């Protein structure tokens, strides 16, 4: 039996991601010898205790991280500056501080200044999720076969990076390191923009006159149903993602809007070749994804 | 054993929808005593013969409909005007002519003038589909539990409407009649606009610089993967849908673009409450869909 990656690990936030990590550790303690769960609301803490997925629950982040050699922030990224300020002074020398946030430049901006000398700050982002949230939503297979991206700052300790990589491999993930700015641009197009669009079109439909709206719900064909699946995600998490990847998201959205306007023009002027070409490109991307086994 | 709905039925077009109808009829001939399959390309005809899902294959639409008491157009809607002109003179008095096109005003415009007196024209649209196309893509459960909308013209024969309703119920579908213009508006928002958006965002991603593009494919998170699933649909079918529901589609797209611009503005100016509200609406719509058992 391999040693656990961490002797004592604190998870700050027990939503979909945090509670999945906790569930993975139940089977063989491969991640942490002792797992401390810290959540903001008494309701979440009580539920985590009830589920029995952590060794200890703790309301105070500063107390949660005491004596830990690993700390992972699993809360919405908008809370990271305050969390980092609260736990910074209590982090143990040699400990690893990581996170699972969907935006990485903002995390480095908000958390970096609070990391004491001797603590290894290795930001990370598991590319996994469902439309569900909260401690009941997690499951041990969530990261299986999915990528986790690590965005360590320049000069980060190689052993600490490898320890986080090993952590995610034990969760079932494939691991790659990436420059934080590049991460934010790639995620803007593959995840953040699609979510923004899905939320928006649900609102557009909801604004239709009452009679049409009930028809919309009744006859939602496959296209719209897929959009609502995406749009069912956690509001606070996504609000924070949008606000913390503003530049890249607005750039990708502007590109998309130009392309959508061009498509509108093609529909208006019956430019059949243009439309066919665009649809054909969608198919090609789909085919590439299948070849890469991500679909 | 109930009588089949039609003594002899011609399907013009054997793609996903047509070949699914043919497969349903294999089990017990509940739809047609004899099923004639007509397709434009020799390749599709040969494949349909090979699959053995029709009693007869026929390249010429006029010959296919001869002696039929039921004819259903299952080709892309852009081909309907020519098809209707070709088969009109050969339709048998008392026969029902129907279709499965995604746009209904255009079908009435293109097919209506070619329907001889004494033939019952009952347009229809099964709200079912996958991202696959062609005669191999069909399957007997495609319509199970899904809606089929009939848009009969004013004064259509009640018995003919009921016969088409029975046809679709035997396919496993729930049936409702709807005014054609209303159908086109509802479908514009639940299906046509989501598809247009999905095709567009795939193009936007594909336009990124080569290095980013390969990363996009490699790290496609769930949001983007769902979009590519939608975007993998048949190019000619969707080209025709967009061009034949132009007014409603452009109106819904304009509404969506306004809403997306408002979201962009909220992201730029960090209007957290606005963003949260929009995300929350997406969740509500999702919840409504689940209650209506469409998700």
Interface residues (C-beta under 8 A of the other chain):
Chain A: X127 X128 X129 X130 X131 X147 X149 X182 X185 X186 X187 X189 X190 X191 X192 X193 X194 X195 X196 X197 X198 X199 X200 X201 X202 X203 X204 X205 X206 X207 X208 X212 X215 X216 X217 X218 X219 X220 X221 X222 X223 X224 X225 X226 X227 X228 X229 X230 X231 X232 X233 X234 X235 X236 X238 X239 X242 X243 X246 X249 X250 X252 X253 X254 X255 X256 X257 X259 X260 X261 X263 X264 X267 X268 X270 X272 X275 X276 X278 X279 X280 X281 X282 X283 X284 X285 X286 X287 X288 X289 X292 X294 X295
Chain B: X127 X128 X129 X130 X131 X147 X149 X182 X185 X186 X187 X189 X190 X191 X192 X193 X194 X195 X196 X197 X198 X199 X200 X201 X202 X203 X204 X205 X206 X207 X208 X212 X215 X216 X217 X218 X219 X220 X221 X222 X223 X224 X225 X226 X227 X228 X229 X230 X231 X232 X233 X234 X235 X236 X238 X239 X242 X243 X246 X249 X250 X252 X253 X254 X255 X256 X257 X259 X260 X261 X263 X264 X267 X268 X270 X272 X275 X276 X278 X279 X280 X281 X282 X283 X284 X285 X286 X287 X288 X289 X292 X294 X295
